[in-house]
Amino acid sequence: DTGVSQDPRHKITKRGQNVTFRCDPISEHNRLYWYRQTLGQGPEFLTYFQNEAQLEKSRLLSDRFSAERPKGSFSTLEIQRTEQGDSAMYLCASSQLAGASNEQFFGPGTRLTVL
Amino acid sequence: KQEVTQIPAALSVPEGENLVLNCSFTDSAIYNLQWFRQDPGKGLTSLLLIQSSQREQTSGRLNASLDKSSGRSTLYIAASQPGDSATYLCAFLMDSSYKLIFGSGTRLLVRP
């Protein structure tokens, strides 16, 4: 296993379009997280899954955002009716349910540009 | 609410220098602390993790320390190299939470 993977790596879209991103966590990792990072800032938490259950959502996640993890493996993050303010790097991370450290491992990110 | 500050925001040093990056936090009810490296336009690479009960961790030329009483963590880089040039982020996992809370990072440039 080579780590967390994300697809696509880059996405350019026009305002008002819908976009969907995919994240494949490290196999055997039960926990999956989405973060958003804007230029010059640290990542901000968006949402968290334990297996297929979405257990926490940030207030940053407006009604236009939806995330799923249907079979407890890969996850998708969809943004409807994109706005220029949605332009950011979207990062996915995963960690193991078992074990004390809960160390989170990040993917390469999806860079979204909304024109 | 946890607030995380990283100082300095940017740092430029000549190759070979030992350097210290600082991270301060306001809430000591932390579960663990991670230091990450981020290259431009890339994802985050985990460097070191310190559990709340630990004081420091070492990996190669990197040493991270945690002092909950003073609300500070430091990342020490020995004998810096141009390949160390990147943004370094500290992040905290709080007790009874799943989300990491990040600082804004320190952008490091190591000049040959």
Interface residues (C-beta under 8 A of the other chain):
Chain A: V4 Q6 R31 Y33 Y35 G40 Q41 G42 P43 E44 F45 Y48 L55 E56 S58 L91 A93 A100 S101 N102 E103 Q104 F105 F106 G107 P108 G109 R111
Chain B: V4 Y31 N32 Q34 F36 G41 K42 G43 L44 T45 S46 L49 Q51 L89 A91 L93 Y98 K99 L100 I101 F102 G103 S104 G105
